[in-house]
Amino acid sequence: MTIEQLQKENEKLKEVLFAGAFLMAKAVHKYYFGVGMEEQATDFMKDAEELTGNKLPKFA
């Protein structure tokens, strides 16, 4: 693969990562997870925000 192809693939993967984090945020807002599971979900969402440079919306 060329560098351009790898960069394009990387952008697609970042979009998928952010979409997963968005769904996780909705699930955490809607359902009760145990303390450990909620902490893992929060870490995942924080890491996704850092890697993609996007901010997840806050659900009230």
PDB file of N, CA, C and O in Angstrom:
ATOM      1  N   MET A   1       0.845  -1.189   0.000  1.00  0.00           N
ATOM      2  CA  MET A   1       0.000   0.000   0.000  1.00  0.00           C
ATOM      3  C   MET A   1       0.886   1.247   0.000  1.00  0.00           C
ATOM      4  O   MET A   1       1.968   1.270   0.586  1.00  0.00           O
ATOM      5  N   THR A   2       0.399   2.254  -0.660  1.00  0.00           N
ATOM      6  CA  THR A   2       1.123   3.522  -0.673  1.00  0.00           C
ATOM      7  C   THR A   2       0.778   4.320   0.580  1.00  0.00           C
ATOM      8  O   THR A   2      -0.164   3.996   1.304  1.00  0.00           O
ATOM      9  N   ILE A   3       1.551   5.354   0.817  1.00  0.00           N
ATOM     10  CA  ILE A   3       1.309   6.199   1.986  1.00  0.00           C
ATOM     11  C   ILE A   3      -0.067   6.853   1.893  1.00  0.00           C
ATOM     12  O   ILE A   3      -0.766   6.977   2.899  1.00  0.00           O
ATOM     13  N   GLU A   4      -0.454   7.267   0.701  1.00  0.00           N
ATOM     14  CA  GLU A   4      -1.765   7.903   0.523  1.00  0.00           C
ATOM     15  C   GLU A   4      -2.896   6.933   0.855  1.00  0.00           C
ATOM     16  O   GLU A   4      -3.883   7.311   1.485  1.00  0.00           O
ATOM     17  N   GLN A   5      -2.745   5.686   0.428  1.00  0.00           N
ATOM     18  CA  GLN A   5      -3.767   4.679   0.722  1.00  0.00           C
ATOM     19  C   GLN A   5      -3.841   4.416   2.222  1.00  0.00           C
ATOM     20  O   GLN A   5      -4.928   4.266   2.779  1.00  0.00           O
ATOM     21  N   LEU A   6      -2.684   4.361   2.870  1.00  0.00           N
ATOM     22  CA  LEU A   6      -2.663   4.137   4.317  1.00  0.00           C
ATOM     23  C   LEU A   6      -3.300   5.303   5.062  1.00  0.00           C
ATOM     24  O   LEU A   6      -4.025   5.095   6.035  1.00  0.00           O
ATOM     25  N   GLN A   7      -3.039   6.516   4.618  1.00  0.00           N
ATOM     26  CA  GLN A   7      -3.641   7.685   5.262  1.00  0.00           C
ATOM     27  C   GLN A   7      -5.154   7.689   5.086  1.00  0.00           C
ATOM     28  O   GLN A   7      -5.891   8.036   6.009  1.00  0.00           O
ATOM     29  N   LYS A   8      -5.612   7.306   3.906  1.00  0.00           N
ATOM     30  CA  LYS A   8      -7.056   7.235   3.645  1.00  0.00           C
ATOM     31  C   LYS A   8      -7.706   6.164   4.524  1.00  0.00           C
ATOM     32  O   LYS A   8      -8.779   6.381   5.087  1.00  0.00           O
ATOM     33  N   GLU A   9      -7.052   5.016   4.636  1.00  0.00           N
ATOM     34  CA  GLU A   9      -7.562   3.933   5.482  1.00  0.00           C
ATOM     35  C   GLU A   9      -7.581   4.365   6.944  1.00  0.00           C
ATOM     36  O   GLU A   9      -8.516   4.044   7.677  1.00  0.00           O
ATOM     37  N   ASN A  10      -6.554   5.090   7.366  1.00  0.00           N
ATOM     38  CA  ASN A  10      -6.477   5.578   8.738  1.00  0.00           C
ATOM     39  C   ASN A  10      -7.635   6.528   9.040  1.00  0.00           C
ATOM     40  O   ASN A  10      -8.209   6.473  10.128  1.00  0.00           O
ATOM     41  N   GLU A  11      -7.982   7.392   8.099  1.00  0.00           N
ATOM     42  CA  GLU A  11      -9.111   8.305   8.289  1.00  0.00           C
ATOM     43  C   GLU A  11     -10.426   7.539   8.407  1.00  0.00           C
ATOM     44  O   GLU A  11     -11.279   7.892   9.221  1.00  0.00           O
ATOM     45  N   LYS A  12     -10.591   6.503   7.606  1.00  0.00           N
ATOM     46  CA  LYS A  12     -11.803   5.676   7.698  1.00  0.00           C
ATOM     47  C   LYS A  12     -11.892   5.014   9.068  1.00  0.00           C
ATOM     48  O   LYS A  12     -12.962   4.964   9.674  1.00  0.00           O
ATOM     49  N   LEU A  13     -10.761   4.507   9.548  1.00  0.00           N
ATOM     50  CA  LEU A  13     -10.751   3.850  10.854  1.00  0.00           C
ATOM     51  C   LEU A  13     -11.046   4.836  11.975  1.00  0.00           C
ATOM     52  O   LEU A  13     -11.702   4.479  12.954  1.00  0.00           O
ATOM     53  N   LYS A  14     -10.574   6.066  11.848  1.00  0.00           N
ATOM     54  CA  LYS A  14     -10.885   7.090  12.848  1.00  0.00           C
ATOM     55  C   LYS A  14     -12.383   7.383  12.871  1.00  0.00           C
ATOM     56  O   LYS A  14     -12.958   7.596  13.938  1.00  0.00           O
ATOM     57  N   GLU A  15     -13.016   7.395  11.699  1.00  0.00           N
ATOM     58  CA  GLU A  15     -14.465   7.616  11.635  1.00  0.00           C
ATOM     59  C   GLU A  15     -15.217   6.483  12.327  1.00  0.00           C
ATOM     60  O   GLU A  15     -16.187   6.724  13.046  1.00  0.00           O
ATOM     61  N   VAL A  16     -14.770   5.254  12.111  1.00  0.00           N
ATOM     62  CA  VAL A  16     -15.404   4.096  12.749  1.00  0.00           C
ATOM     63  C   VAL A  16     -15.198   4.154  14.259  1.00  0.00           C
ATOM     64  O   VAL A  16     -16.120   3.867  15.023  1.00  0.00           O
ATOM     65  N   LEU A  17     -14.000   4.523  14.690  1.00  0.00           N
ATOM     66  CA  LEU A  17     -13.702   4.644  16.115  1.00  0.00           C
ATOM     67  C   LEU A  17     -14.614   5.674  16.768  1.00  0.00           C
ATOM     68  O   LEU A  17     -15.170   5.426  17.837  1.00  0.00           O
ATOM     69  N   PHE A  18     -14.767   6.830  16.128  1.00  0.00           N
ATOM     70  CA  PHE A  18     -15.609   7.876  16.700  1.00  0.00           C
ATOM     71  C   PHE A  18     -17.072   7.457  16.730  1.00  0.00           C
ATOM     72  O   PHE A  18     -17.788   7.769  17.681  1.00  0.00           O
ATOM     73  N   ALA A  19     -17.520   6.753  15.694  1.00  0.00           N
ATOM     74  CA  ALA A  19     -18.905   6.266  15.676  1.00  0.00           C
ATOM     75  C   ALA A  19     -19.140   5.290  16.826  1.00  0.00           C
ATOM     76  O   ALA A  19     -20.187   5.333  17.472  1.00  0.00           O
ATOM     77  N   GLY A  20     -18.179   4.420  17.081  1.00  0.00           N
ATOM     78  CA  GLY A  20     -18.292   3.489  18.201  1.00  0.00           C
ATOM     79  C   GLY A  20     -18.335   4.214  19.531  1.00  0.00           C
ATOM     80  O   GLY A  20     -19.098   3.842  20.423  1.00  0.00           O
ATOM     81  N   ALA A  21     -17.520   5.247  19.667  1.00  0.00           N
ATOM     82  CA  ALA A  21     -17.514   6.027  20.904  1.00  0.00           C
ATOM     83  C   ALA A  21     -18.839   6.761  21.091  1.00  0.00           C
ATOM     84  O   ALA A  21     -19.326   6.888  22.214  1.00  0.00           O
ATOM     85  N   PHE A  22     -19.421   7.243  19.993  1.00  0.00           N
ATOM     86  CA  PHE A  22     -20.719   7.917  20.071  1.00  0.00           C
ATOM     87  C   PHE A  22     -21.794   6.950  20.559  1.00  0.00           C
ATOM     88  O   PHE A  22     -22.598   7.292  21.426  1.00  0.00           O
ATOM     89  N   LEU A  23     -21.804   5.744  20.000  1.00  0.00           N
ATOM     90  CA  LEU A  23     -22.778   4.739  20.442  1.00  0.00           C
ATOM     91  C   LEU A  23     -22.555   4.358  21.900  1.00  0.00           C
ATOM     92  O   LEU A  23     -23.515   4.141  22.639  1.00  0.00           O
ATOM     93  N   MET A  24     -21.301   4.277  22.314  1.00  0.00           N
ATOM     94  CA  MET A  24     -20.991   3.958  23.708  1.00  0.00           C
ATOM     95  C   MET A  24     -21.498   5.069  24.621  1.00  0.00           C
ATOM     96  O   MET A  24     -22.033   4.787  25.693  1.00  0.00           O
ATOM     97  N   ALA A  25     -21.338   6.316  24.216  1.00  0.00           N
ATOM     98  CA  ALA A  25     -21.820   7.440  25.023  1.00  0.00           C
ATOM     99  C   ALA A  25     -23.335   7.372  25.187  1.00  0.00           C
ATOM    100  O   ALA A  25     -23.856   7.617  26.275  1.00  0.00           O
ATOM    101  N   LYS A  26     -24.037   7.039  24.111  1.00  0.00           N
ATOM    102  CA  LYS A  26     -25.495   6.908  24.200  1.00  0.00           C
ATOM    103  C   LYS A  26     -25.881   5.764  25.134  1.00  0.00           C
ATOM    104  O   LYS A  26     -26.824   5.893  25.916  1.00  0.00           O
ATOM    105  N   ALA A  27     -25.161   4.650  25.059  1.00  0.00           N
ATOM    106  CA  ALA A  27     -25.467   3.497  25.909  1.00  0.00           C
ATOM    107  C   ALA A  27     -25.206   3.817  27.375  1.00  0.00           C
ATOM    108  O   ALA A  27     -26.000   3.448  28.241  1.00  0.00           O
ATOM    109  N   VAL A  28     -24.104   4.498  27.659  1.00  0.00           N
ATOM    110  CA  VAL A  28     -23.777   4.858  29.045  1.00  0.00           C
ATOM    111  C   VAL A  28     -24.836   5.806  29.594  1.00  0.00           C
ATOM    112  O   VAL A  28     -25.200   5.725  30.767  1.00  0.00           O
ATOM    113  N   HIS A  29     -25.330   6.705  28.745  1.00  0.00           N
ATOM    114  CA  HIS A  29     -26.363   7.645  29.190  1.00  0.00           C
ATOM    115  C   HIS A  29     -27.688   6.936  29.468  1.00  0.00           C
ATOM    116  O   HIS A  29     -28.399   7.283  30.410  1.00  0.00           O
ATOM    117  N   LYS A  30     -28.012   5.945  28.645  1.00  0.00           N
ATOM    118  CA  LYS A  30     -29.327   5.307  28.731  1.00  0.00           C
ATOM    119  C   LYS A  30     -29.386   4.174  29.752  1.00  0.00           C
ATOM    120  O   LYS A  30     -30.406   3.995  30.417  1.00  0.00           O
ATOM    121  N   TYR A  31     -28.307   3.410  29.884  1.00  0.00           N
ATOM    122  CA  TYR A  31     -28.316   2.218  30.729  1.00  0.00           C
ATOM    123  C   TYR A  31     -27.333   2.348  31.882  1.00  0.00           C
ATOM    124  O   TYR A  31     -26.371   3.114  31.818  1.00  0.00           O
ATOM    125  N   TYR A  32     -27.593   1.591  32.930  1.00  0.00           N
ATOM    126  CA  TYR A  32     -26.674   1.559  34.058  1.00  0.00           C
ATOM    127  C   TYR A  32     -25.672   0.432  33.849  1.00  0.00           C
ATOM    128  O   TYR A  32     -26.052  -0.726  33.675  1.00  0.00           O
ATOM    129  N   PHE A  33     -24.408   0.778  33.868  1.00  0.00           N
ATOM    130  CA  PHE A  33     -23.342  -0.216  33.843  1.00  0.00           C
ATOM    131  C   PHE A  33     -22.724  -0.255  35.232  1.00  0.00           C
ATOM    132  O   PHE A  33     -22.847   0.702  35.996  1.00  0.00           O
ATOM    133  N   GLY A  34     -22.072  -1.337  35.554  1.00  0.00           N
ATOM    134  CA  GLY A  34     -21.346  -1.396  36.813  1.00  0.00           C
ATOM    135  C   GLY A  34     -20.218  -0.372  36.799  1.00  0.00           C
ATOM    136  O   GLY A  34     -19.879   0.181  35.753  1.00  0.00           O
ATOM    137  N   VAL A  35     -19.647  -0.131  37.961  1.00  0.00           N
ATOM    138  CA  VAL A  35     -18.604   0.888  38.081  1.00  0.00           C
ATOM    139  C   VAL A  35     -17.425   0.586  37.163  1.00  0.00           C
ATOM    140  O   VAL A  35     -16.947   1.481  36.466  1.00  0.00           O
ATOM    141  N   GLY A  36     -16.953  -0.645  37.151  1.00  0.00           N
ATOM    142  CA  GLY A  36     -15.808  -1.011  36.320  1.00  0.00           C
ATOM    143  C   GLY A  36     -16.102  -0.880  34.841  1.00  0.00           C
ATOM    144  O   GLY A  36     -15.273  -0.386  34.076  1.00  0.00           O
ATOM    145  N   MET A  37     -17.283  -1.324  34.438  1.00  0.00           N
ATOM    146  CA  MET A  37     -17.660  -1.252  33.020  1.00  0.00           C
ATOM    147  C   MET A  37     -17.836   0.203  32.585  1.00  0.00           C
ATOM    148  O   MET A  37     -17.446   0.576  31.479  1.00  0.00           O
ATOM    149  N   GLU A  38     -18.420   1.014  33.450  1.00  0.00           N
ATOM    150  CA  GLU A  38     -18.601   2.425  33.108  1.00  0.00           C
ATOM    151  C   GLU A  38     -17.251   3.136  33.003  1.00  0.00           C
ATOM    152  O   GLU A  38     -17.068   4.005  32.150  1.00  0.00           O
ATOM    153  N   GLU A  39     -16.320   2.769  33.861  1.00  0.00           N
ATOM    154  CA  GLU A  39     -14.980   3.360  33.798  1.00  0.00           C
ATOM    155  C   GLU A  39     -14.278   2.982  32.492  1.00  0.00           C
ATOM    156  O   GLU A  39     -13.617   3.818  31.874  1.00  0.00           O
ATOM    157  N   GLN A  40     -14.421   1.725  32.075  1.00  0.00           N
ATOM    158  CA  GLN A  40     -13.834   1.296  30.801  1.00  0.00           C
ATOM    159  C   GLN A  40     -14.472   2.041  29.632  1.00  0.00           C
ATOM    160  O   GLN A  40     -13.779   2.450  28.701  1.00  0.00           O
ATOM    161  N   ALA A  41     -15.779   2.215  29.680  1.00  0.00           N
ATOM    162  CA  ALA A  41     -16.479   2.936  28.617  1.00  0.00           C
ATOM    163  C   ALA A  41     -16.020   4.386  28.561  1.00  0.00           C
ATOM    164  O   ALA A  41     -15.805   4.933  27.479  1.00  0.00           O
ATOM    165  N   THR A  42     -15.870   5.004  29.718  1.00  0.00           N
ATOM    166  CA  THR A  42     -15.413   6.390  29.776  1.00  0.00           C
ATOM    167  C   THR A  42     -13.997   6.518  29.225  1.00  0.00           C
ATOM    168  O   THR A  42     -13.698   7.456  28.485  1.00  0.00           O
ATOM    169  N   ASP A  43     -13.128   5.582  29.583  1.00  0.00           N
ATOM    170  CA  ASP A  43     -11.761   5.594  29.055  1.00  0.00           C
ATOM    171  C   ASP A  43     -11.756   5.433  27.540  1.00  0.00           C
ATOM    172  O   ASP A  43     -11.000   6.111  26.844  1.00  0.00           O
ATOM    173  N   PHE A  44     -12.599   4.537  27.027  1.00  0.00           N
ATOM    174  CA  PHE A  44     -12.703   4.329  25.586  1.00  0.00           C
ATOM    175  C   PHE A  44     -13.141   5.611  24.881  1.00  0.00           C
ATOM    176  O   PHE A  44     -12.570   5.994  23.860  1.00  0.00           O
ATOM    177  N   MET A  45     -14.158   6.268  25.433  1.00  0.00           N
ATOM    178  CA  MET A  45     -14.662   7.495  24.819  1.00  0.00           C
ATOM    179  C   MET A  45     -13.609   8.603  24.862  1.00  0.00           C
ATOM    180  O   MET A  45     -13.450   9.350  23.897  1.00  0.00           O
ATOM    181  N   LYS A  46     -12.892   8.706  25.980  1.00  0.00           N
ATOM    182  CA  LYS A  46     -11.842   9.721  26.105  1.00  0.00           C
ATOM    183  C   LYS A  46     -10.719   9.462  25.101  1.00  0.00           C
ATOM    184  O   LYS A  46     -10.238  10.388  24.448  1.00  0.00           O
ATOM    185  N   ASP A  47     -10.304   8.204  24.979  1.00  0.00           N
ATOM    186  CA  ASP A  47      -9.257   7.847  24.017  1.00  0.00           C
ATOM    187  C   ASP A  47      -9.702   8.129  22.584  1.00  0.00           C
ATOM    188  O   ASP A  47      -8.910   8.605  21.771  1.00  0.00           O
ATOM    189  N   ALA A  48     -10.955   7.840  22.274  1.00  0.00           N
ATOM    190  CA  ALA A  48     -11.475   8.096  20.925  1.00  0.00           C
ATOM    191  C   ALA A  48     -11.465   9.590  20.619  1.00  0.00           C
ATOM    192  O   ALA A  48     -11.131   9.993  19.505  1.00  0.00           O
ATOM    193  N   GLU A  49     -11.826  10.407  21.594  1.00  0.00           N
ATOM    194  CA  GLU A  49     -11.797  11.855  21.394  1.00  0.00           C
ATOM    195  C   GLU A  49     -10.376  12.337  21.124  1.00  0.00           C
ATOM    196  O   GLU A  49     -10.152  13.168  20.244  1.00  0.00           O
ATOM    197  N   GLU A  50      -9.420  11.812  21.884  1.00  0.00           N
ATOM    198  CA  GLU A  50      -8.028  12.219  21.711  1.00  0.00           C
ATOM    199  C   GLU A  50      -7.478  11.782  20.356  1.00  0.00           C
ATOM    200  O   GLU A  50      -6.779  12.550  19.694  1.00  0.00           O
ATOM    201  N   LEU A  51      -7.786  10.563  19.944  1.00  0.00           N
ATOM    202  CA  LEU A  51      -7.244  10.040  18.691  1.00  0.00           C
ATOM    203  C   LEU A  51      -7.868  10.679  17.456  1.00  0.00           C
ATOM    204  O   LEU A  51      -7.192  10.872  16.445  1.00  0.00           O
ATOM    205  N   THR A  52      -9.147  11.006  17.534  1.00  0.00           N
ATOM    206  CA  THR A  52      -9.825  11.561  16.360  1.00  0.00           C
ATOM    207  C   THR A  52      -9.813  13.085  16.337  1.00  0.00           C
ATOM    208  O   THR A  52      -9.970  13.688  15.275  1.00  0.00           O
ATOM    209  N   GLY A  53      -9.628  13.710  17.494  1.00  0.00           N
ATOM    210  CA  GLY A  53      -9.667  15.168  17.560  1.00  0.00           C
ATOM    211  C   GLY A  53     -11.077  15.725  17.583  1.00  0.00           C
ATOM    212  O   GLY A  53     -11.261  16.937  17.464  1.00  0.00           O
ATOM    213  N   ASN A  54     -12.073  14.869  17.732  1.00  0.00           N
ATOM    214  CA  ASN A  54     -13.482  15.292  17.790  1.00  0.00           C
ATOM    215  C   ASN A  54     -13.979  15.188  19.223  1.00  0.00           C
ATOM    216  O   ASN A  54     -13.472  14.386  20.007  1.00  0.00           O
ATOM    217  N   LYS A  55     -14.971  16.000  19.559  1.00  0.00           N
ATOM    218  CA  LYS A  55     -15.579  15.946  20.882  1.00  0.00           C
ATOM    219  C   LYS A  55     -16.937  15.272  20.788  1.00  0.00           C
ATOM    220  O   LYS A  55     -17.729  15.562  19.892  1.00  0.00           O
ATOM    221  N   LEU A  56     -17.195  14.374  21.720  1.00  0.00           N
ATOM    222  CA  LEU A  56     -18.502  13.723  21.795  1.00  0.00           C
ATOM    223  C   LEU A  56     -19.510  14.682  22.424  1.00  0.00           C
ATOM    224  O   LEU A  56     -19.152  15.461  23.307  1.00  0.00           O
ATOM    225  N   PRO A  57     -20.757  14.634  21.981  1.00  0.00           N
ATOM    226  CA  PRO A  57     -21.776  15.489  22.606  1.00  0.00           C
ATOM    227  C   PRO A  57     -22.088  14.986  24.013  1.00  0.00           C
ATOM    228  O   PRO A  57     -21.953  13.798  24.306  1.00  0.00           O
ATOM    229  N   LYS A  58     -22.499  15.891  24.861  1.00  0.00           N
ATOM    230  CA  LYS A  58     -22.905  15.534  26.222  1.00  0.00           C
ATOM    231  C   LYS A  58     -24.405  15.297  26.220  1.00  0.00           C
ATOM    232  O   LYS A  58     -25.174  16.155  25.788  1.00  0.00           O
ATOM    233  N   PHE A  59     -24.818  14.136  26.701  1.00  0.00           N
ATOM    234  CA  PHE A  59     -26.236  13.813  26.782  1.00  0.00           C
ATOM    235  C   PHE A  59     -26.744  14.210  28.155  1.00  0.00           C
ATOM    236  O   PHE A  59     -26.154  13.832  29.167  1.00  0.00           O
ATOM    237  N   ALA A  60     -27.828  14.965  28.201  1.00  0.00           N
ATOM    238  CA  ALA A  60     -28.366  15.459  29.470  1.00  0.00           C
ATOM    239  C   ALA A  60     -29.194  14.414  30.159  1.00  0.00           C
ATOM    240  O   ALA A  60     -29.724  14.662  31.242  1.00  0.00           O
TER     241      ALA A  60
END
